[in-house]
Amino acid sequence: MNKTELINSIAEKAGLTKVQAKAALEAAIESVGEALGKGDKVALIGFGTFSVAEKPARTGINPRTKEKIQIAASKNVKFKAGAELNGKVK
């Protein structure tokens, strides 16, 4: 399912127009992004939890040249599906 199909599904199930559904989806995505940007967790009961995982700086090896390189620290978004979502997939 792509974004357009998701918007159409939301509009149909919530009784909204496609424009309203698109605005609601974009607002939800923006809100989740802002919360994660602040370092907060976003827990949606039954759906899952979004959080930020921090990876420390480390030394790696370039596979072509075999030379050691320094890999910078980074932050990544993690998602852990909730029990209700997992139940729908199985």
MMTF fields as JSON, N, C-alpha, C and O atoms, coordinates in Angstrom:
{
  "mmtfVersion": "1.0.0",
  "mmtfProducer": "UNKNOWN",
  "numBonds": 359,
  "numAtoms": 360,
  "numGroups": 90,
  "numChains": 1,
  "numModels": 1,
  "chainsPerModel": [1],
  "groupsPerChain": [90],
  "chainIdList": ["A"],
  "bondAtomList": [4, 2, 8, 6, 12, 10, 16, 14, 20, 18, 24, 22, 28, 26, 32, 30, 36, 34, 40, 38, 44, 42, 48, 46, 52, 50, 56, 54, 60, 58, 64, 62, 68, 66, 72, 70, 76, 74, 80, 78, 84, 82, 88, 86, 92, 90, 96, 94, 100, 98, 104, 102, 108, 106, 112, 110, 116, 114, 120, 118, 124, 122, 128, 126, 132, 130, 136, 134, 140, 138, 144, 142, 148, 146, 152, 150, 156, 154, 160, 158, 164, 162, 168, 166, 172, 170, 176, 174, 180, 178, 184, 182, 188, 186, 192, 190, 196, 194, 200, 198, 204, 202, 208, 206, 212, 210, 216, 214, 220, 218, 224, 222, 228, 226, 232, 230, 236, 234, 240, 238, 244, 242, 248, 246, 252, 250, 256, 254, 260, 258, 264, 262, 268, 266, 272, 270, 276, 274, 280, 278, 284, 282, 288, 286, 292, 290, 296, 294, 300, 298, 304, 302, 308, 306, 312, 310, 316, 314, 320, 318, 324, 322, 328, 326, 332, 330, 336, 334, 340, 338, 344, 342, 348, 346, 352, 350, 356, 354],
  "bondOrderList": [1, 1, 1, 1, 1, 1, 1, 1, 1, 1, 1, 1, 1, 1, 1, 1, 1, 1, 1, 1, 1, 1, 1, 1, 1, 1, 1, 1, 1, 1, 1, 1, 1, 1, 1, 1, 1, 1, 1, 1, 1, 1, 1, 1, 1, 1, 1, 1, 1, 1, 1, 1, 1, 1, 1, 1, 1, 1, 1, 1, 1, 1, 1, 1, 1, 1, 1, 1, 1, 1, 1, 1, 1, 1, 1, 1, 1, 1, 1, 1, 1, 1, 1, 1, 1, 1, 1, 1, 1],
  "groupList": [{"groupName": "MET", "atomNameList": ["N", "CA", "C", "O"], "elementList": ["N", "C", "C", "O"], "formalChargeList": [0, 0, 0, 0], "bondAtomList": [1, 0, 2, 1, 3, 2], "bondOrderList": [1, 1, 2], "singleLetterCode": "M", "chemCompType": "L-PEPTIDE LINKING"}, {"groupName": "ASN", "atomNameList": ["N", "CA", "C", "O"], "elementList": ["N", "C", "C", "O"], "formalChargeList": [0, 0, 0, 0], "bondAtomList": [1, 0, 2, 1, 3, 2], "bondOrderList": [1, 1, 2], "singleLetterCode": "N", "chemCompType": "L-PEPTIDE LINKING"}, {"groupName": "LYS", "atomNameList": ["N", "CA", "C", "O"], "elementList": ["N", "C", "C", "O"], "formalChargeList": [0, 0, 0, 0], "bondAtomList": [1, 0, 2, 1, 3, 2], "bondOrderList": [1, 1, 2], "singleLetterCode": "K", "chemCompType": "L-PEPTIDE LINKING"}, {"groupName": "THR", "atomNameList": ["N", "CA", "C", "O"], "elementList": ["N", "C", "C", "O"], "formalChargeList": [0, 0, 0, 0], "bondAtomList": [1, 0, 2, 1, 3, 2], "bondOrderList": [1, 1, 2], "singleLetterCode": "T", "chemCompType": "L-PEPTIDE LINKING"}, {"groupName": "GLU", "atomNameList": ["N", "CA", "C", "O"], "elementList": ["N", "C", "C", "O"], "formalChargeList": [0, 0, 0, 0], "bondAtomList": [1, 0, 2, 1, 3, 2], "bondOrderList": [1, 1, 2], "singleLetterCode": "E", "chemCompType": "L-PEPTIDE LINKING"}, {"groupName": "LEU", "atomNameList": ["N", "CA", "C", "O"], "elementList": ["N", "C", "C", "O"], "formalChargeList": [0, 0, 0, 0], "bondAtomList": [1, 0, 2, 1, 3, 2], "bondOrderList": [1, 1, 2], "singleLetterCode": "L", "chemCompType": "L-PEPTIDE LINKING"}, {"groupName": "ILE", "atomNameList": ["N", "CA", "C", "O"], "elementList": ["N", "C", "C", "O"], "formalChargeList": [0, 0, 0, 0], "bondAtomList": [1, 0, 2, 1, 3, 2], "bondOrderList": [1, 1, 2], "singleLetterCode": "I", "chemCompType": "L-PEPTIDE LINKING"}, {"groupName": "SER", "atomNameList": ["N", "CA", "C", "O"], "elementList": ["N", "C", "C", "O"], "formalChargeList": [0, 0, 0, 0], "bondAtomList": [1, 0, 2, 1, 3, 2], "bondOrderList": [1, 1, 2], "singleLetterCode": "S", "chemCompType": "L-PEPTIDE LINKING"}, {"groupName": "ALA", "atomNameList": ["N", "CA", "C", "O"], "elementList": ["N", "C", "C", "O"], "formalChargeList": [0, 0, 0, 0], "bondAtomList": [1, 0, 2, 1, 3, 2], "bondOrderList": [1, 1, 2], "singleLetterCode": "A", "chemCompType": "L-PEPTIDE LINKING"}, {"groupName": "GLY", "atomNameList": ["N", "CA", "C", "O"], "elementList": ["N", "C", "C", "O"], "formalChargeList": [0, 0, 0, 0], "bondAtomList": [1, 0, 2, 1, 3, 2], "bondOrderList": [1, 1, 2], "singleLetterCode": "G", "chemCompType": "PEPTIDE LINKING"}, {"groupName": "VAL", "atomNameList": ["N", "CA", "C", "O"], "elementList": ["N", "C", "C", "O"], "formalChargeList": [0, 0, 0, 0], "bondAtomList": [1, 0, 2, 1, 3, 2], "bondOrderList": [1, 1, 2], "singleLetterCode": "V", "chemCompType": "L-PEPTIDE LINKING"}, {"groupName": "GLN", "atomNameList": ["N", "CA", "C", "O"], "elementList": ["N", "C", "C", "O"], "formalChargeList": [0, 0, 0, 0], "bondAtomList": [1, 0, 2, 1, 3, 2], "bondOrderList": [1, 1, 2], "singleLetterCode": "Q", "chemCompType": "L-PEPTIDE LINKING"}, {"groupName": "ASP", "atomNameList": ["N", "CA", "C", "O"], "elementList": ["N", "C", "C", "O"], "formalChargeList": [0, 0, 0, 0], "bondAtomList": [1, 0, 2, 1, 3, 2], "bondOrderList": [1, 1, 2], "singleLetterCode": "D", "chemCompType": "L-PEPTIDE LINKING"}, {"groupName": "PHE", "atomNameList": ["N", "CA", "C", "O"], "elementList": ["N", "C", "C", "O"], "formalChargeList": [0, 0, 0, 0], "bondAtomList": [1, 0, 2, 1, 3, 2], "bondOrderList": [1, 1, 2], "singleLetterCode": "F", "chemCompType": "L-PEPTIDE LINKING"}, {"groupName": "PRO", "atomNameList": ["N", "CA", "C", "O"], "elementList": ["N", "C", "C", "O"], "formalChargeList": [0, 0, 0, 0], "bondAtomList": [1, 0, 2, 1, 3, 2], "bondOrderList": [1, 1, 2], "singleLetterCode": "P", "chemCompType": "L-PEPTIDE LINKING"}, {"groupName": "ARG", "atomNameList": ["N", "CA", "C", "O"], "elementList": ["N", "C", "C", "O"], "formalChargeList": [0, 0, 0, 0], "bondAtomList": [1, 0, 2, 1, 3, 2], "bondOrderList": [1, 1, 2], "singleLetterCode": "R", "chemCompType": "L-PEPTIDE LINKING"}],
  "groupTypeList": [0, 1, 2, 3, 4, 5, 6, 1, 7, 6, 8, 4, 2, 8, 9, 5, 3, 2, 10, 11, 8, 2, 8, 8, 5, 4, 8, 8, 6, 4, 7, 10, 9, 4, 8, 5, 9, 2, 9, 12, 2, 10, 8, 5, 6, 9, 13, 9, 3, 13, 7, 10, 8, 4, 2, 14, 8, 15, 3, 9, 6, 1, 14, 15, 3, 2, 4, 2, 6, 11, 6, 8, 8, 7, 2, 1, 10, 2, 13, 2, 8, 9, 8, 4, 5, 1, 9, 2, 10, 2],
  "groupIdList": [1, 2, 3, 4, 5, 6, 7, 8, 9, 10, 11, 12, 13, 14, 15, 16, 17, 18, 19, 20, 21, 22, 23, 24, 25, 26, 27, 28, 29, 30, 31, 32, 33, 34, 35, 36, 37, 38, 39, 40, 41, 42, 43, 44, 45, 46, 47, 48, 49, 50, 51, 52, 53, 54, 55, 56, 57, 58, 59, 60, 61, 62, 63, 64, 65, 66, 67, 68, 69, 70, 71, 72, 73, 74, 75, 76, 77, 78, 79, 80, 81, 82, 83, 84, 85, 86, 87, 88, 89, 90],
  "secStructList": [7, 7, 2, 2, 2, 2, 2, 2, 2, 2, 2, 2, 2, 2, 6, 7, 7, 2, 2, 2, 2, 2, 2, 2, 2, 2, 2, 2, 2, 2, 2, 2, 2, 2, 2, 2, 2, 6, 6, 7, 7, 3, 3, 3, 6, 6, 6, 3, 3, 3, 3, 3, 3, 3, 3, 7, 7, 3, 3, 3, 3, 7, 6, 6, 6, 7, 7, 3, 3, 3, 3, 7, 7, 3, 3, 3, 3, 3, 3, 3, 3, 7, 2, 2, 2, 2, 2, 2, 2, 7],
  "xCoordList": [0.85, 0.0, 0.896, 1.819, 0.622, 1.375, 0.577, -0.516, 1.13, 0.503, -0.883, -1.805, -1.039, -2.339, -3.385, -4.516, -3.015, -3.952, -4.314, -5.461, -3.346, -3.609, -4.567, -5.484, -4.367, -5.262, -6.679, -7.643, -6.81, -8.131, -8.799, -10.0, -8.04, -8.577, -9.02, -10.091, -8.204, -8.551, -9.826, -10.72, -9.908, -11.084, -12.342, -13.38, -12.245, -13.404, -13.827, -15.012, -12.867, -13.183, -13.593, -14.372, -13.08, -13.387, -14.495, -14.907, -14.97, -16.019, -15.538, -16.278, -14.29, -13.697, -13.525, -13.598, -13.297, -12.914, -11.444, -10.738, -10.989, -9.579, -8.664, -7.564, -9.099, -8.305, -8.162, -7.074, -9.255, -9.207, -8.354, -7.59, -8.483, -7.705, -6.214, -5.386, -5.878, -4.472, -3.919, -2.805, -4.695, -4.253, -4.065, -3.102, -4.979, -4.876, -3.639, -2.915, -3.401, -2.233, -0.945, -0.033, -0.859, 0.351, 0.581, 1.723, -0.496, -0.362, 0.129, 0.956, -0.379, 0.055, 1.528, 2.28, 1.944, 3.352, 4.241, 5.302, 3.819, 4.587, 4.703, 5.773, 3.616, 3.623, 4.546, 5.277, 4.514, 5.401, 6.853, 7.709, 7.13, 8.492, 9.005, 10.159, 8.151, 8.563, 8.86, 9.846, 8.018, 8.236, 9.536, 10.307, 9.784, 11.024, 12.235, 13.296, 12.081, 13.161, 13.553, 14.709, 12.594, 12.864, 13.409, 13.803, 13.432, 13.919, 12.833, 13.131, 11.573, 10.458, 10.104, 10.442, 9.418, 8.829, 7.396, 6.749, 6.901, 5.505, 4.894, 5.226, 3.994, 3.361, 1.894, 1.133, 1.511, 0.13, -0.376, -0.051, -1.164, -1.632, -2.325, -3.215, -1.909, -2.477, -1.763, -1.842, -1.068, -0.359, 1.126, 1.69, 1.77, 3.194, 3.835, 3.164, 5.147, 5.915, 7.062, 7.84, 7.154, 8.268, 9.237, 8.818, 10.527, 11.535, 12.799, 12.927, 13.723, 14.99, 16.085, 16.231, 16.85, 17.986, 19.261, 19.428, 20.148, 21.415, 22.517, 22.704, 23.243, 24.395, 25.655, 25.813, 26.541, 27.76, 28.737, 28.633, 29.681, 30.739, 31.569, 31.743, 32.073, 32.864, 33.857, 33.781, 34.78, 35.758, 35.287, 34.906, 35.314, 34.92, 36.051, 37.114, 35.813, 36.82, 36.201, 35.133, 36.892, 36.472, 36.723, 37.869, 35.661, 35.851, 36.724, 37.329, 36.804, 37.644, 39.118, 39.96, 39.413, 40.821, 41.342, 42.548, 40.456, 40.792, 41.355, 41.895, 41.237, 41.731, 40.658, 39.462, 41.107, 40.18, 39.638, 40.367, 38.327, 37.679, 36.869, 36.458, 36.645, 35.848, 34.413, 34.175, 33.464, 32.053, 31.441, 31.553, 30.796, 30.24, 29.035, 28.38, 28.765, 27.577, 26.338, 26.367, 25.247, 24.014, 22.796, 22.881, 21.669, 20.385, 19.474, 19.423, 18.756, 17.837, 16.492, 16.404, 15.443, 14.101, 13.864, 14.15, 13.333, 12.967, 11.456, 10.817, 10.887, 9.459, 9.269, 9.794, 8.52, 8.18, 6.673, 5.926, 6.233, 4.798, 4.123, 4.701, 2.884, 2.098, 1.441, 1.433, 0.894, 0.292, -0.897, -1.052, -1.728, -2.905, -2.491, -3.082, -1.483, -0.985, -0.356, -0.592, 0.433, 1.029, -0.045, 0.11, -1.116, -2.209, -2.89, -3.351, -2.958, -3.583, -2.697, -3.189, -1.399, -0.462, -0.366, -0.183, -0.489, -0.327, -1.533, -1.544],
  "yCoordList": [-1.17, 0.0, 1.232, 1.336, 2.156, 3.402, 4.503, 4.258, 5.701, 6.798, 7.14, 7.388, 7.157, 7.475, 6.443, 6.796, 5.179, 4.113, 4.209, 3.965, 4.561, 4.729, 5.891, 5.782, 6.986, 8.14, 7.756, 8.121, 7.026, 6.588, 5.687, 5.809, 4.796, 3.893, 4.66, 4.394, 5.605, 6.422, 7.211, 7.271, 7.815, 8.608, 7.753, 8.179, 6.559, 5.667, 5.204, 5.233, 4.781, 4.223, 5.282, 4.995, 6.498, 7.557, 8.492, 9.397, 8.281, 9.142, 10.556, 11.524, 10.666, 11.97, 12.115, 11.139, 13.342, 13.528, 13.143, 13.038, 12.934, 12.585, 13.717, 13.468, 14.95, 16.112, 16.129, 16.378, 15.866, 15.827, 14.662, 14.807, 13.513, 12.338, 12.578, 12.189, 13.226, 13.533, 14.494, 14.307, 15.522, 16.487, 15.805, 16.095, 14.898, 14.191, 13.287, 13.252, 12.561, 11.676, 12.476, 12.112, 13.559, 14.376, 15.024, 15.159, 15.423, 15.998, 14.942, 15.234, 13.721, 12.638, 12.325, 12.165, 12.237, 11.947, 13.068, 12.81, 14.303, 15.459, 15.45, 15.721, 15.142, 15.11, 14.021, 14.241, 12.859, 11.763, 12.176, 11.952, 12.775, 13.221, 14.256, 14.197, 15.207, 16.232, 15.616, 15.976, 14.694, 14.049, 13.254, 13.312, 12.516, 11.745, 12.669, 12.354, 13.803, 14.788, 15.333, 15.695, 15.393, 15.847, 14.716, 14.944, 13.489, 12.352, 11.613, 10.712, 11.976, 11.306, 9.997, 9.785, 9.127, 7.922, 8.237, 9.077, 7.568, 7.703, 6.311, 5.435, 6.112, 4.803, 4.895, 5.68, 4.103, 4.014, 2.633, 1.64, 2.568, 1.298, 0.483, 0.978, -0.762, -1.652, -1.58, -2.518, -0.478, -0.325, -0.575, -1.459, 0.197, 0.007, 1.231, 2.209, 1.161, 2.221, 2.653, 1.827, 3.96, 4.542, 5.099, 5.719, 4.884, 5.443, 5.74, 5.34, 6.447, 6.789, 5.944, 5.914, 5.26, 4.463, 5.202, 5.641, 5.332, 6.011, 4.983, 4.105, 5.107, 4.235, 5.059, 6.145, 4.561, 5.322, 5.298, 4.455, 6.234, 6.238, 4.967, 4.467, 4.461, 3.234, 3.193, 3.982, 2.267, 2.063, 0.911, -0.145, 1.12, 0.078, -0.201, 0.416, -1.129, -1.486, -1.362, -1.91, -0.63, -0.529, -1.884, -2.329, -2.563, -3.914, -3.963, -4.998, -2.881, -2.885, -2.735, -3.495, -1.727, -1.403, -2.007, -1.997, -2.526, -3.11, -2.086, -2.459, -0.798, 0.217, 0.533, 0.42, 0.929, 1.277, 2.669, 3.577, 2.824, 4.12, 4.4, 3.479, 5.669, 6.063, 6.294, 7.095, 5.6, 5.753, 6.649, 6.37, 7.72, 8.708, 8.142, 7.205, 8.73, 8.36, 8.744, 9.692, 8.001, 8.303, 7.974, 7.267, 8.501, 8.213, 7.62, 8.116, 6.564, 5.909, 5.728, 5.615, 5.7, 5.463, 3.96, 3.208, 3.539, 2.13, 2.052, 2.97, 0.945, 0.703, -0.703, -1.662, -0.826, -2.132, -2.273, -1.516, -3.244, -3.444, -3.898, -4.649, -3.43, -3.829, -5.178, -5.697, -5.742, -7.077, -7.136, -8.112, -6.104, -6.1, -6.081, -6.785, -5.283, -5.225, -6.561, -7.066, -7.126, -8.428, -9.5, -10.37, -9.436, -10.394, -10.317, -11.334, -9.12, -8.96, -9.477, -9.834, -9.518, -9.978, -11.496, -12.099, -12.113, -13.576, -14.319, -15.55],
  "zCoordList": [0.0, 0.0, 0.0, 0.807, -0.9, -0.922, -0.215, 0.294, -0.191, 0.558, 0.018, 0.795, -1.299, -1.902, -1.519, -1.183, -1.567, -1.19, 0.286, 0.66, 1.125, 2.552, 2.788, 3.603, 2.093, 2.219, 1.804, 2.477, 0.704, 0.242, 1.279, 1.521, 1.885, 2.897, 4.14, 4.686, 4.585, 5.751, 5.475, 6.319, 4.292, 3.927, 3.954, 4.46, 3.414, 3.361, 4.754, 5.084, 5.567, 6.885, 7.9, 8.809, 7.759, 8.728, 8.241, 8.967, 7.037, 6.512, 6.231, 6.41, 5.788, 5.477, 3.968, 3.221, 3.54, 2.149, 2.026, 3.029, 0.802, 0.595, 1.028, 1.521, 0.852, 1.266, 2.787, 3.306, 3.497, 4.963, 5.453, 6.406, 4.806, 5.196, 4.973, 5.796, 3.848, 3.564, 4.613, 5.101, 4.961, 5.975, 7.324, 8.035, 7.684, 8.964, 8.989, 9.984, 7.9, 7.833, 7.908, 8.65, 7.151, 7.165, 8.533, 8.972, 9.203, 10.544, 11.533, 12.396, 11.408, 12.3, 12.08, 13.042, 10.828, 10.519, 11.028, 11.596, 10.832, 11.307, 12.833, 13.378, 13.511, 14.981, 15.513, 16.479, 14.89, 15.299, 15.064, 15.919, 13.912, 13.603, 14.586, 15.009, 14.95, 15.929, 17.283, 17.926, 17.724, 19.023, 19.013, 19.972, 17.939, 17.856, 17.775, 18.315, 17.106, 17.024, 18.383, 18.6, 19.302, 20.671, 21.54, 22.684, 20.995, 21.77, 22.524, 23.309, 22.3, 22.976, 22.278, 21.114, 23.008, 22.427, 22.039, 22.664, 21.013, 20.618, 20.692, 19.893, 21.661, 21.863, 21.459, 22.027, 20.492, 20.035, 20.433, 19.783, 21.489, 22.042, 20.953, 20.262, 20.812, 19.817, 18.476, 17.682, 18.214, 16.944, 17.125, 16.48, 18.0, 18.227, 18.84, 19.171, 18.986, 19.618, 18.715, 18.236, 18.492, 17.763, 18.792, 19.769, 18.579, 19.477, 18.671, 17.514, 19.309, 18.675, 19.316, 20.537, 18.471, 18.939, 18.564, 17.426, 19.526, 19.268, 19.1, 19.942, 17.998, 17.748, 18.02, 17.461, 18.86, 19.161, 17.983, 17.092, 17.996, 16.983, 17.158, 18.27, 16.043, 16.112, 14.968, 14.026, 15.066, 14.008, 13.14, 13.644, 11.84, 10.895, 9.927, 9.998, 9.031, 8.037, 6.651, 6.382, 5.773, 4.383, 3.728, 3.67, 3.225, 2.683, 1.43, 1.152, 0.676, -0.536, -0.214, -0.693, 0.615, 0.874, 2.171, 2.422, 2.982, 4.298, 5.274, 6.315, 4.95, 5.88, 6.915, 6.646, 8.1, 9.172, 8.927, 8.528, 9.177, 9.031, 10.286, 10.993, 10.552, 11.714, 11.249, 10.346, 11.857, 11.548, 12.62, 13.813, 12.184, 13.114, 13.864, 13.407, 15.019, 15.791, 14.99, 14.206, 15.192, 14.456, 15.299, 16.304, 14.869, 15.507, 14.448, 13.322, 14.799, 13.885, 14.557, 15.78, 13.747, 14.263, 14.358, 13.426, 15.507, 15.72, 15.846, 16.361, 15.372, 15.529, 16.056, 15.49, 17.137, 17.693, 17.597, 18.218, 16.818, 16.604, 17.89, 18.676, 18.098, 19.255, 19.036, 17.92, 20.092, 20.042, 19.08, 18.347, 19.08, 18.206, 16.732, 15.914, 16.391, 15.01, 14.624, 13.527, 15.512, 15.238, 15.02, 14.163, 15.784, 15.644, 14.283, 13.764, 13.702, 12.384, 11.258, 10.188, 11.5, 10.482, 10.469, 9.412, 11.632, 11.716, 11.248, 11.261]
}
